[in-house]
Amino acid sequence: MDFKSKLDNIKAYFVEVFLETKRVTWPSKKDAIKGTYIVLITVVIATIFLGIVDVALAKIIQVILRG
């Protein structure tokens, strides 16, 4: 495979990618913001939960090692 055919393949790939992105149904700004809020709230809840579990397990291990 020579350089020109490789270059043509790369060019064809990017043309196909560009055409595919035109067919995508992009979310509205409102939907994107709503989705972002949902993700952030979920991350905060998971962080709080895992923090509580971490502290509880640390206390349990301290009790076991002292006893």
VMD Tcl script that draws the C-alpha trace (Angstrom):
set ca {
  {0.00 0.00 0.00}
  {1.59 3.25 -1.07}
  {1.46 6.63 0.64}
  {-1.21 8.07 -1.65}
  {-3.67 5.24 -1.01}
  {-3.08 5.52 2.75}
  {-3.71 9.25 2.54}
  {-6.90 8.63 0.54}
  {-8.10 6.14 3.16}
  {-7.48 8.64 5.94}
  {-9.30 11.37 4.01}
  {-12.26 9.06 3.34}
  {-12.42 8.14 7.02}
  {-12.66 11.76 8.14}
  {-15.25 12.54 5.46}
  {-17.37 9.65 6.77}
  {-16.93 10.84 10.35}
  {-18.04 14.34 9.35}
  {-21.10 13.01 7.54}
  {-22.00 10.78 10.49}
  {-21.88 13.71 12.91}
  {-24.43 15.52 10.73}
  {-26.85 12.60 11.24}
  {-26.56 12.66 15.02}
  {-29.52 14.00 16.97}
  {-27.84 16.40 19.37}
  {-29.60 17.25 22.67}
  {-30.89 20.74 23.21}
  {-29.00 23.05 25.55}
  {-31.76 22.59 28.14}
  {-31.49 18.78 27.98}
  {-27.68 18.90 28.16}
  {-27.80 21.12 31.25}
  {-30.42 18.89 32.89}
  {-28.27 15.82 32.22}
  {-25.23 17.58 33.66}
  {-27.13 18.40 36.86}
  {-28.25 14.78 37.20}
  {-24.67 13.56 36.84}
  {-23.34 16.09 39.36}
  {-26.03 15.25 41.93}
  {-25.39 11.52 41.48}
  {-21.64 12.05 41.98}
  {-22.21 14.09 45.14}
  {-24.57 11.45 46.59}
  {-22.13 8.64 45.75}
  {-19.26 10.61 47.31}
  {-21.18 11.19 50.53}
  {-22.25 7.54 50.71}
  {-18.74 6.21 50.10}
  {-17.31 8.69 52.63}
  {-19.72 7.45 55.29}
  {-18.92 3.82 54.50}
  {-15.17 4.60 54.62}
  {-15.43 6.25 58.04}
  {-17.61 3.43 59.39}
  {-15.23 0.73 58.17}
  {-12.25 2.63 59.58}
  {-13.95 2.78 63.00}
  {-14.77 -0.95 62.84}
  {-11.16 -1.79 62.00}
  {-9.91 0.40 64.85}
  {-12.20 -1.43 67.29}
  {-11.04 -4.83 66.00}
  {-7.33 -3.94 66.19}
  {-7.62 -2.48 69.72}
  {-9.70 -5.39 71.05}
}
mol new
graphics top color blue
foreach p $ca { graphics top sphere $p radius 0.5 }
foreach p [lrange $ca 0 end-1] q [lrange $ca 1 end] { graphics top cylinder $p $q radius 0.2 }
display resetview
